[in-house]
Amino acid sequence: MQRRADGTTLAQLAILVPITLLSLAVVLAIAQSVFGLAFGWGITLAWLAAGLLVMHRPTERLLAARLFKLRKPTPQEFDYLAPIWKEIARRAEIDATNYELWIEKSDDINAFASAGHIVAVSERALRTLPPGQLAGVLAHELGHHMGGHSWAAVLTVWYSLPARLVYHLARLVIAALGYVVARTRSCFLGVILLSVLTVAAVYAIVFLPVIVGPYLLAWLGRRSELRADRKAAELGFAPTLIAVLRDYDQDEDQETTGGLLATHPSPAKRIQRLEAAMRPAAV
């Protein structure tokens, strides 16, 4: 089994293209206004290239420690995790050393795949989950890496950031203009109102990818979770992953509380899909 970009990753990258173009225009406009034409292009190209550092191990380790609040496992923690991870890697037919095991400083039961090479598990999960359930959780995270979900998520954050910042700034400007219209009682009210509507229309058209993108990306995020579950099931870890999911509070249904922006399916839906994956195929 080799690392690749599955359908959800390719769709996510396709959605990212127009958002990245907006971000590119934002960075270029700001850089050129501050540093001039030549330096502006240089800064813009540097910003584009910086996204590729997601696969650069030293940069990835720095982000893991500073941004995601991860730490390297202690020798005792590594001795406990290493055999579990090696068994997962053996079943997946990959080199276990292609990925690095890290610990999340959290008291929640959690694990996640970060960027290109990191698999992190929370301190509480490490402390409370039995080895079989821990293997199911880690196999799920390997599924994210094998599908390319983790590096695509980091690229999405980086390349959408400038466009999202300007989008929110534009919302504040339009809100301020609307307030001015509401307070204006002069003969220019019609002109001001028309100007606000024009700005709002241009805003909606220009930033349509940023407005719609989060909903599409959240939907793809839910699909990527199910794909990672399916990968864990293919490796034989469906029963132990189901056991972990059943321990979750079923009242905290993300598809209900998070709505269209929920990034994870509900535990019940994940369990249903995992149980279906365990059934023998019809002849």
Summary of the structure (lengths in Angstrom):
residues: 283
radius of gyration: 22.9
end to end distance: 25.5
largest distance: 77.7
contacts: 859
relative contact order: 0.12
helix: 74%
strand: 6%
